[in-house]
């Protein structure tokens, strides 16, 4: 299955009888029937899975080789699977045995890749039976096998459009200091499939995790690792049955229980994301000059593109939100360090902060208090200001005041009604509650806070978060600015989670925070009935779009498709969300070009100085 840039792959381990090649192939065929129903495009089986890995000196016997050939022919003749199958067997060339990975599709052998690194330590004795293919592949590019002329050696497999490219290596190759997968990835492979026979012993599972996660992270790639299972032999070792599918440093599917039965797992590889990450990876670009290899043969395989995709797991609705408590703690540490360094540089211990009773200013205040406590600075140096107007609700005002007082910060209240009226009269405004009316309030608050900061020799803290910065949901010259943007690196969905986390650190204000979390998000510039999400859409959906656009590099057509899967929107609703985001994101870049400094916390930042290089007059794409 291949659709919308997602490729379904499978890792399978079958019941094995040592030396009974036909039995083993028939078990493989049963798995292939299941994989066909699930729509996998690629499936990988273990090392030497035709004969079994542990046949030992029987590898030298001609009968076993002939049995393996007959079994492979039977597999080709009866293959029910339309995709690509990778499995392990061996070939004999000039009476020399080579442990190989076979790549087939339907009745055709697409290629054979010999193993490079042969383990010969502890329980492994492979160099007793096999030769490394490292030297052979320099001279031999094709071999005759079962009547077919088969590409041999350094191979990469590509579909017609060249957007899906994969390679194969065998077991110990991935454990070597310089693995074949490095050359495969550097020369275009997005996926490497490893047919393995790996014993189970304490600590080895974790090492496999380390290997697969590290290599896929470095090369923005995917890795499919398949070990044989315990059914083949327990004479000296128990084979691990370990199946891993990893992508870009993460294990997306795994089976790690020791079993004697047929087993298969599936994973959705995000091909488009991997391409984007590589285009954006300067290390990968530089690797081209060091690792490009003109000796690779590129072999075509067939890959049908489907209209729909059946996900193993639906796309994560809150992709920015950390899943580990330790990451939330890390966020507080980053925010705390950022503000402490800025205060140290400026030469003050004072900050001025507007507190509205909303989520963003609540997080800013909590983060400042936490940072001051860590640095043993008196909380009274945090000058927290409420700035109510006629539009401010009693609920948010009382929450803001109670939070400041319970946290024992310096409290100030400055009403802005009179100043708002003066500004309206100055420009002869009709007092209609329009954009001008709203922006005057925001700018007066910011100017007042700036002036107060000057008077107190303090740093004025901006509270706008990444989601609002992305959507331009701020007043230019108002809450868009500040002397330091403490929340600029956090999307709204993460702001909410960090505020919840602070309830553990500051239990005395837990009830106040609870009510703030329940309060609808509103700028309260035309009254408490003004709901932000009614105007710009739900933040969890906008954050989803932001993540997939900037982190994964998805085009808006694909983001729209993912919205229908993750949130159950219909096509029109998804397109409306995406077009609204696109319009706001691009037309509001001018606000980001003059935004205050603020620390990067997540995988992406919107800073125009360090990360997002975008002109202020780039036209928004539409779908």
C-alpha positions in Angstrom: 0.0 0.0 0.0 1.3 3.4 -1.0 -0.8 6.5 -0.8 -0.3 10.2 0.0 3.4 9.5 0.6 2.8 6.7 3.2 4.3 3.2 2.5 3.1 0.2 4.4 6.0 -2.2 5.2 6.0 -5.5 7.1 8.5 -7.5 9.2 7.8 -11.3 9.5 9.3 -14.3 11.2 8.0 -17.8 10.4 8.0 -21.2 12.0 11.1 -23.0 10.9 12.3 -26.6 10.6 16.1 -26.8 10.2 17.0 -28.2 6.9 13.4 -28.5 5.6 13.4 -25.8 3.0 10.0 -26.6 1.5 8.3 -26.6 4.9 9.8 -23.2 5.6 8.7 -21.7 2.3 5.2 -22.9 2.8 5.1 -21.1 6.2 6.4 -18.0 4.4 3.6 -18.3 1.8 1.0 -18.3 4.6 2.4 -15.1 6.0 2.5 -13.6 2.5 -1.2 -14.2 2.1 -1.9 -12.3 5.3 0.5 -9.4 4.2 -1.4 -9.2 0.9 -4.7 -8.7 2.8 -3.2 -5.9 4.9 -1.8 -4.2 1.8 1.9 -4.2 2.7 4.2 -3.0 -0.1 7.4 -4.5 1.2 7.9 -7.5 3.5 11.2 -8.8 5.0 11.9 -12.3 6.4 14.9 -13.5 8.4 18.5 -14.4 7.4 18.9 -17.9 5.8 15.3 -18.4 6.4 14.9 -20.9 3.5 17.1 -23.6 5.1 17.2 -22.2 8.7 20.2 -20.4 10.0 21.6 -23.1 12.3 22.1 -25.9 9.7 25.9 -25.7 10.3 28.2 -27.9 8.2 25.2 -29.1 6.2 25.7 -25.9 4.2 28.6 -27.7 2.5 26.2 -30.5 1.4 24.9 -30.2 -2.2 21.6 -31.8 -1.2 20.7 -28.9 1.0 21.6 -26.3 -1.6 19.4 -28.1 -4.2 16.6 -28.3 -1.7 16.9 -24.5 -1.1 16.8 -23.9 -4.9 13.7 -26.0 -5.3 12.0 -24.2 -2.4 12.9 -20.7 -3.8 11.4 -21.8 -7.2 8.3 -23.0 -5.4 8.1 -19.6 -3.6 8.4 -17.8 -6.9 5.8 -20.0 -8.7 3.3 -19.7 -5.9 3.9 -16.2 -4.6 0.5 -14.6 -3.8 2.1 -11.3 -2.7 2.1 -8.5 -5.3 4.7 -6.4 -3.4 8.4 -6.9 -2.8 9.7 -9.8 -0.7 13.1 -9.8 1.0 14.4 -13.0 2.5 17.7 -14.8 3.4 19.3 -17.7 1.6 22.7 -18.4 0.0 24.4 -18.9 -3.3 27.4 -20.9 -4.4 29.8 -19.3 -6.8 33.0 -21.2 -7.7 32.4 -23.5 -4.8 32.3 -20.6 -2.4 29.3 -19.9 -0.3 27.8 -16.4 0.1 25.2 -15.6 2.7 22.7 -13.4 0.7 19.6 -11.3 0.9 17.2 -12.1 -2.0 14.8 -9.4 -3.3 11.9 -10.8 -5.4 8.6 -9.5 -6.8 6.0 -11.9 -8.1 8.0 -14.5 -10.1 11.0 -12.3 -10.7 14.2 -12.2 -8.7 15.0 -8.5 -8.7 18.4 -8.8 -7.0 20.8 -10.7 -4.7 23.0 -8.9 -2.1 25.8 -10.8 -0.4 26.6 -10.2 3.2 29.6 -8.0 3.9 30.6 -8.5 7.5 30.7 -12.1 8.8 30.6 -12.6 12.5 33.1 -15.0 13.9 33.0 -14.4 17.7 31.2 -16.0 20.6 28.3 -18.1 19.3 28.9 -17.1 15.6 31.1 -19.1 13.1 30.0 -17.7 9.8 33.4 -17.4 8.2 33.7 -21.2 8.6 31.1 -21.5 5.9 30.8 -18.3 4.0 33.0 -15.7 2.3 32.3 -12.0 2.5 30.9 -10.5 -0.7 32.9 -7.4 -0.3 35.6 -8.2 -3.0 33.3 -10.3 -5.3 30.9 -7.5 -5.9 33.7 -5.3 -7.4 33.8 -7.6 -10.4 30.5 -9.5 -10.5 27.4 -7.5 -11.3 25.0 -10.2 -12.4 24.6 -13.9 -11.8 22.5 -16.7 -13.3 20.0 -18.0 -10.7 17.1 -20.4 -11.4 17.3 -19.4 -15.1 17.1 -15.7 -14.5 19.8 -13.1 -15.1 19.9 -11.4 -11.7 21.6 -8.2 -10.6 24.1 -9.0 -7.9 26.1 -7.0 -5.4 25.7 -3.2 -4.7 22.0 -2.7 -5.4 19.4 -0.1 -4.8 15.8 -0.7 -5.7 13.6 2.2 -6.9 10.0 2.6 -8.1 9.2 4.4 -11.4 9.0 7.8 -9.8 12.2 7.3 -7.7 10.4 8.5 -4.6 10.7 5.1 -2.9 14.2 3.7 -2.8 15.3 0.9 -0.6 18.3 -1.4 0.0 19.1 -4.5 1.9 21.8 -5.7 4.3 22.2 -8.8 6.4 22.3 -9.3 10.2 25.9 -8.5 11.3 26.2 -5.8 8.6 24.3 -3.4 10.9 26.6 -4.2 13.9 29.8 -3.3 12.0 31.6 0.0 12.7 31.1 1.0 9.0 27.9 -0.6 8.0 26.7 -1.1 4.4 23.5 0.8 5.3 25.5 4.0 5.5 26.5 3.8 1.9 22.9 2.7 1.0 21.3 5.7 2.8 23.9 8.1 1.5 23.2 7.0 -2.1 19.5 7.5 -1.9 17.9 4.6 0.0 15.1 5.8 2.3 14.6 2.3 3.7 17.0 -0.5 4.5 15.7 -4.0 5.3 17.8 -6.3 7.4 17.3 -10.1 7.4 18.8 -11.3 10.6 19.4 -14.3 12.9 19.9 -12.8 16.3 20.0 -14.8 19.5 18.3 -13.5 22.6 20.4 -12.6 25.6 20.1 -10.0 28.3 20.8 -6.5 27.0 20.8 -7.3 23.3 17.3 -6.0 22.6 18.4 -2.5 23.9 21.4 -2.6 21.6 19.2 -3.3 18.6 17.1 -0.3 19.6 20.2 1.8 19.7 21.4 0.7 16.3 18.1 1.1 14.5 17.2 4.4 16.1 20.6 5.9 15.7 21.0 5.1 12.0 17.5 6.2 11.1 18.0 9.4 13.0 21.3 10.3 11.3 20.1 9.5 7.8 16.4 10.6 8.1 15.5 7.1 7.1 13.6 4.0 7.9 14.9 0.5 9.0 13.2 -2.8 9.0 14.9 -5.4 11.2 13.8 -9.1 11.2 15.2 -11.9 13.4 14.3 -15.5 13.2 12.3 -17.0 16.1 12.8 -19.8 18.6 11.2 -22.4 16.4 14.4 -23.0 14.4 16.7 -24.3 17.2 17.4 -24.1 20.9 20.6 -26.3 20.7 22.9 -23.6 21.9 20.9 -20.3 21.8 17.3 -19.1 21.6 16.7 -16.9 18.7 15.1 -13.6 19.6 12.0 -13.3 17.4 12.7 -9.6 17.5 11.0 -7.5 14.8 11.6 -3.8 14.6 10.4 -1.0 12.2 12.1 2.3 12.9 11.7 5.7 11.3 13.8 8.8 11.9 15.1 7.8 15.3 11.8 6.3 16.5 10.6 2.8 16.8 7.2 2.8 15.2 6.4 -0.9 15.4 8.0 -3.7 17.4 7.5 -7.3 18.5 10.0 -8.5 21.1 8.5 -11.6 22.8 10.2 -14.9 22.1 7.8 -17.1 20.0 7.7 -20.3 18.1 4.8 -19.2 15.8 4.5 -17.2 12.6 4.5 -13.5 13.4 4.2 -10.3 11.5 4.2 -6.6 12.3 3.4 -3.6 10.1 4.5 0.0 10.0 3.6 3.1 8.1 6.7 4.8 6.7 6.2 8.5 5.9 8.1 8.7 2.7 7.4 12.4 2.0 8.5 13.4 5.5 11.8 11.6 5.1 12.5 13.3 1.8 11.7 16.7 3.4 14.0 16.0 6.4 16.8 15.1 4.1 16.4 18.2 1.9 16.5 20.2 5.1 19.5 18.3 6.6 22.9 20.0 5.8 24.7 16.9 7.1 23.0 14.7 4.5 24.0 17.2 1.8 27.6 17.1 2.8 27.5 13.3 3.0 26.9 13.2 -0.7 30.4 14.4 -1.5 32.0 11.8 0.9 29.9 8.7 0.2 28.6 8.9 -3.4 29.3 5.6 -5.1 28.9 5.3 -8.9 29.1 1.5 -8.7 25.6 1.1 -7.3 23.1 -0.6 -9.7 19.6 0.8 -9.6 16.9 -1.8 -10.1 13.3 -1.0 -10.8 10.4 -2.5 -8.9 6.7 -2.0 -9.3 4.8 0.1 -6.8 1.1 0.8 -7.3 -0.2 4.1 -5.8 -3.5 3.7 -4.0 -6.3 6.3 -3.6 -6.7 5.6 0.1 -4.4 4.6 2.9 -5.3 2.4 5.9 -3.1 3.6 8.8 -1.8 1.2 11.5 -2.2 4.1 13.9 -4.0 7.3 13.0 -1.9 10.4 12.9 -1.2 11.9 16.3 -3.7 14.7 17.0 -1.3 16.6 19.3 2.1 16.0 17.7 3.8 18.9 19.5 2.8 17.8 23.0 5.5 15.8 24.9 4.6 12.3 25.9 7.1 12.1 28.8 6.9 14.0 32.0 10.6 14.5 31.8 10.1 16.6 28.7 7.7 18.9 30.5 10.3 19.4 33.2 12.9 20.1 30.5 10.6 22.8 29.1 10.6 24.6 32.4 14.3 24.3 32.6 14.8 25.8 29.2 12.4 28.7 29.8 14.0 29.3 33.2 17.6 29.3 31.8 16.6 31.6 29.0 15.2 34.3 31.3 18.0 34.0 33.8 20.6 34.6 31.2 18.8 37.6 29.7 18.4 39.2 33.2 22.1 38.5 33.9 23.1 40.2 30.6 20.8 43.2 31.2 22.0 43.5 34.7 18.7 43.4 36.6 16.6 41.0 38.6 13.4 42.8 37.8 10.7 41.9 35.2 7.4 43.4 34.3 4.6 41.2 33.2 1.0 41.7 32.2 -1.2 39.0 33.7 -4.7 38.7 32.1 -6.0 35.4 33.7 -5.5 33.6 30.4 -3.3 30.6 29.6 -0.3 32.4 28.1 0.3 35.0 30.8 -0.4 32.3 33.4 2.4 30.2 32.0 4.8 33.2 31.8 4.1 34.0 35.4 4.6 30.4 36.6 7.7 30.0 34.6 9.2 33.2 36.0 8.4 32.3 39.6 9.9 28.8 39.1 13.1 30.4 37.5 13.4 32.9 40.3 13.0 30.2 43.0 15.7 28.1 41.3 18.0 31.1 41.2 17.0 32.2 44.8 15.8 35.6 43.6 13.0 37.3 45.6 9.7 36.9 43.8 8.9 40.5 44.6 11.2 41.3 41.7 8.4 40.0 39.4 6.1 43.0 38.9 2.9 41.4 37.8 0.3 43.8 36.4 -3.4 43.4 35.8 -4.7 45.9 33.2 -8.5 45.6 33.1 -10.8 47.5 30.8 -14.5 47.6 30.3 -14.2 44.4 28.3 -12.4 42.4 31.0 -14.5 39.6 32.6 -14.8 39.3 36.3 -13.6 35.6 36.1 -10.3 36.3 34.3 -9.6 39.4 36.5 -10.1 37.6 39.7 -8.1 34.6 38.6 -5.2 36.9 37.6 -5.2 38.8 40.8 -5.5 35.7 43.0 -2.7 34.0 41.1 -0.3 36.9 41.6 -1.1 37.3 45.2 -0.9 33.6 46.1 2.5 33.4 44.3 3.6 36.4 46.4 4.8 38.5 43.4 4.7 42.3 43.4 1.1 43.2 42.3 0.0 46.3 40.4 -3.4 47.1 38.9 -3.6 49.7 36.1 -7.0 50.3 34.5 -6.8 51.4 30.9 -10.4 52.6 30.3 -9.5 56.3 30.5 -6.5 55.9 28.2 -8.6 53.9 25.7 -11.2 56.7 25.6 -8.5 59.4 25.1 -7.1 57.5 22.1 -10.5 57.0 20.6 -11.2 60.7 20.9 -7.8 61.6 19.6 -8.4 59.9 16.3 -12.1 60.8 16.3 -13.2 57.2 16.4 -16.9 56.2 16.4 -16.4 53.9 19.5 -17.6 51.0 17.3 -16.0 47.8 18.6 -14.0 47.2 15.5 -10.3 46.2 14.9 -9.1 49.7 15.8 -11.0 49.6 19.1 -9.4 46.2 19.9 -5.9 47.2 18.8 -5.9 50.4 20.8 -6.4 48.3 24.0 -3.6 46.0 23.1 -1.2 48.8 22.3 -2.0 50.8 25.4 -1.3 47.7 27.6 2.0 47.1 25.8 3.1 50.7 25.9 2.2 51.0 29.6 4.1 47.9 30.5 7.1 49.1 28.5 7.1 52.4 30.3 6.7 50.7 33.7 9.7 48.5 32.8 11.8 51.6 32.0 10.8 53.1 35.3 11.6 50.0 37.3 14.8 49.2 35.3 13.2 45.9 34.4 12.7 43.7 31.4 9.2 43.6 30.0 8.2 40.0 29.3 6.1 39.2 26.2 3.6 36.3 26.6 2.5 35.5 23.0 2.9 31.8 22.2 4.1 30.1 19.0 0.6 29.3 17.7 -0.5 32.9 18.0 2.8 34.0 16.3 2.2 31.5 13.5 -1.4 32.8 12.9 -0.6 36.4 13.5 -3.1 36.5 16.3 -1.6 39.6 18.0 -1.7 43.3 17.6 1.3 44.8 15.7 3.1 47.0 18.2 0.9 45.6 21.0 1.1 42.1 22.4 3.2 41.2 19.3 6.2 42.8 20.9 8.1 42.9 24.2 11.6 42.9 25.5 11.8 39.1 25.6 9.2 36.5 24.5 9.3 33.7 27.1 6.5 31.7 25.4 7.5 32.2 21.8 8.9 28.6 21.5 5.7 26.9 22.7 2.6 26.1 20.7 -0.7 26.6 22.5 -1.3 22.8 22.9 2.0 22.6 24.8 1.3 25.7 26.8 -1.8 24.0 28.2 0.2 20.9 29.2 3.0 22.9 30.9 0.5 24.9 32.8 -1.0 21.6 34.0 2.4 20.4 35.0 3.0 23.5 37.1 0.1 22.4 39.3 2.4 19.8 40.7 5.1 22.4 41.4 2.8 25.0 42.9 0.0 23.1 44.6 -1.2 26.2 46.5 -2.5 27.6 43.2 -3.8 24.4 41.7 -7.5 25.4 42.0 -6.8 28.8 40.4 -5.0 27.1 37.5 -7.8 24.6 37.1 -10.3 27.4 36.5 -7.9 29.2 34.1 -7.6 25.9 32.1 -11.4 25.7 31.9 -11.8 29.3 30.8 -12.4 29.7 27.1 -9.4 31.3 25.3 -10.3 35.0 24.6 -8.4 38.3 24.1 -11.4 40.0 25.8 -11.1 43.1 23.6 -14.8 43.2 22.9 -16.0 41.3 25.9 -15.8 37.8 27.4 -18.0 36.4 24.7 -15.2 37.0 22.2 -13.9 33.4 21.7 -10.5 33.1 19.9 -11.3 29.6 18.5 -14.5 30.8 17.0 -12.5 33.3 15.0 -9.4 31.4 14.0 -10.3 27.8 14.6 -9.4 25.2 17.2 -5.8 25.5 18.4 -5.3 21.7 18.4 -6.1 21.7 14.6 -4.0 24.7 13.9 -1.1 23.3 15.8 -1.5 20.0 13.9 -1.3 22.0 10.6 1.7 24.0 11.9 3.6 20.8 12.9 3.0 18.9 9.6 3.8 22.0 7.5 7.0 23.1 9.2 8.3 19.9 10.9 7.3 17.3 8.4 7.3 19.5 5.3 3.8 18.4 4.2 2.1 20.4 1.5 -1.3 21.7 2.3 -3.1 19.1 0.1 -1.6 16.3 2.2 -2.2 18.2 5.5 -5.9 18.4 4.5 -6.0 14.7 3.9 -4.4 14.0 7.3 -7.0 16.3 9.0 -9.7 14.0 7.7 -8.0 11.0 9.3 -6.9 12.5 12.6 -9.9 14.7 13.4 -12.7 13.2 11.3 -13.3 16.4 9.3 -14.9 16.2 5.9 -12.9 17.4 2.9 -14.4 20.8 2.8 -13.9 21.4 6.5 -10.3 20.3 6.2 -9.6 22.5 3.2 -11.2 25.5 4.9 -8.9 25.0 8.0 -5.8 24.6 5.8 -6.6 27.7 3.6 -7.3 29.8 6.7 -4.0 28.7 8.2 -2.1 29.3 5.0 -3.6 32.8 4.6 -2.8 33.9 8.1 0.6 32.2 8.3 2.0 34.0 5.2 0.2 37.3 5.4 1.3 37.8 9.0 5.0 37.2 8.5 5.6 40.9 8.8 4.8 40.6 12.5 7.3 37.8 13.0 10.0 39.8 11.2 10.1 42.3 14.1 9.1 39.9 17.0 11.3 40.0 20.2 13.9 37.4 20.9 12.6 34.2 22.5 14.2 30.8 23.1 13.6 27.8 20.8 12.1 24.9 22.8 10.4 22.5 20.3 11.7 21.0 17.1 10.9 24.1 15.2 11.1 27.9 15.9 9.4 30.8 14.1 12.3 33.2 14.8 13.2 35.2 11.6 16.7 35.6 12.9 17.7 32.0 13.5 15.2 29.7 11.7 12.3 30.7 9.5 13.7 32.6 6.5 10.6 33.9 4.8 9.9 37.2 3.0 7.1 39.4 4.4 5.4 39.4 1.0 5.2 35.7 0.1 1.8 34.9 -1.3 -0.1 32.1 0.5 -0.6 28.9 -1.3 -4.2 27.6 -1.6 -5.8 24.2 -2.2 
